[in-house]
Amino acid sequence: YLANFAKPYFTKVIGIDISSYAAAQAKRNFPDIDFRVADITEGLPFEDGAFNFISAVDVLEHIKSPERAVQEISRLLSGGGVFFFRVPYYGLLRKMLGRFDVDKSHISIQTPDIWNTSLRDNGFNIISEKKFPSMIGGLLTVVAVKQKRIHD
C-alpha cells in the first residue's frame, strides 16, 4: 500500500514481496503498479544504483538475513538515494524475560545500535532516527542516505 501512496511522487514505483500471494493481492488492488515476487537476500534483478528511494516498512524483521538485505539495498540505491524503514525492537521487559514475540514471523529483531552499525557499514548516513519505545518493545523508524561514490 505504500507503493500506491508513493506513486504520485515518483516516475516509476515497483513493489517487491517474497510472497506470490501478497504480490498478487497487491497487483489486484493496484493494477497500475509493477509488483514482483523476489527475495531481496538473493539479489534483485536490477542494475546497481537503479533506485533513488527504497522503503521497507514492517519488512526487515521477517528476513533471515537483514544484513544481506541492507547490502542489497545499498547496491540498488544511487548515491544520495534514500532508504526509509521501520522495524520493531525489544524493550527492557522483553530483554529481561528473554526474546519472545507474539508474531512468530518476527525472526530478526535487532537493536537500534545493530541497525545503525549495519547501515554505516554499508555506506549510509543516518539522517533521522525515531524510537517509539515501550517497556515490552518499540518501533524504530530510520531515514538513511546512501553516500555518493566518487563516480556518482
Disulfide bonds with the S-S distance in Angstrom:
none
